[in-house]
C-alpha cells in the first residue's frame, strides 16, 4: 500500500493529508527540528553522545553562541535533549539526547541518504 511505513516493531503510519483544523504531525516535527543548525546539533549529539557547549560550538563553524543557546534551549523544552549542569567553578554544562531525541536518528539517516543522491 502506498504511503504506509512499517519500521520493525513500530506502529504502522499512513502518510495522509491529515484532519482539517488539527496540527500536522510532520509540520509539528519541522517546527522543532527544522530550524537552521538544529540538525547539526542533533547529528553531533548522536555521534558523540555527550557534548559541552564549547565543543558543540567548535563543531559548527559559523554558529553564534546566542543561536546555539536558543537551539539548545528549544530542544530541551521539547524533551529532545537534556542539559546537565555540574556545580563547579567555572560551571560545566553537558548536553545529551533523550530517548525521544534518539528516535530522530532515522530521519537524519534518511536525509543523508537522500542528500547523497543529489
N, C-alpha and C positions, 0 to 999 in steps of 0.2 A: 504494500500500500504506500503510495506516495506521501511524503511528509511525516511518516511515522519513524521514530527513532527508538530503538531498544538497546541500551548500552549495559550489557551484563545484567546485574541484578537491580538496575534502576527502573523506576516507573516508566511505563510507555507514555511518551508525549507526542501528541499530534500537532504538527505545525498548522496553525489556523490564524484567521484574522482577529479572533477574539470576540468579546462581547462589547457592543457599544456602551460607553459610559464607564467601563471598568478599565483600569490601567493595564496596558500590555506588559506581560512579563519580560519580553525582550527589551522594551523601552525602559522598564524599571532597572534592568541589569545594566544597560548602557548609561543610565544616569549616574550609576555608582562607579563603573569601571571604564567608561568611555571617554573620560577627560584626558587631555594631554599629560603624559608622564605616568599615569596610573598603571598602564600595562607594564611599563618598565619596572616600576616598583614591585608589582606582583611577580614579574619574571625573576627579579633578583632575589626576592624572598623565597620563591620556590626553589631556586638553585642553591642558595646559601643557607637557608633555614632561619638563622637569626642574624640580624644586622643592626649596627648602630647608625644613628642619624648621619654621622660624618661619612661612614662607609657607603651609605645609600647615595649621598650627595656626590661623592667621588665617582661612583659607578655611572652617573648620569650627567655627562658633560652638558653644561648649559642650564641646568635647573637651579633656580634661586632658592635660598633657604626658606623664604616665605612660601613659595609654591610647594616645596617639598613638605613643609609643615601642614599646609592646607590639605594636600592629598592624603597624608598620613592620618590626619585628624578625621577626614571624611571616611576613610577605610575603617578606622577604629569605631566610629559611630555606627557603621553598618555591620559591625562584628566580623569584618573580613580579616583584620589583623589585631594583635594585642600589643600593647605598649607596656613594657616593664621598666620601672624606674628604680634604680638602686640608690640607697641612702649613702652616697659617697660625695666627697668633695674632690674635684668637680663632679657633678651628677653624671651618672652613666645611665643612658636610656637605650633599651634594645627593643627591636620590633620583630615579630614573627607572625606567620599566618595562623589563623584559627582553623578548625576543621572545615568550617564554612568557606574560608578563603582557599583552602587546598582543593576544594571542589571545582575551582575555576581553572585548574590545570588543563583539563580537556579543551576548554575554549582557547587557551593560549597555544596549545599544541596544534589545534586545527587552524588557527590563524597563521601560525608559522608554516604549516603545510601549504596553505593557500598562497602565502607570500613567496614560497619557493617556486611557484608556478608562474609568477609574474615576470 
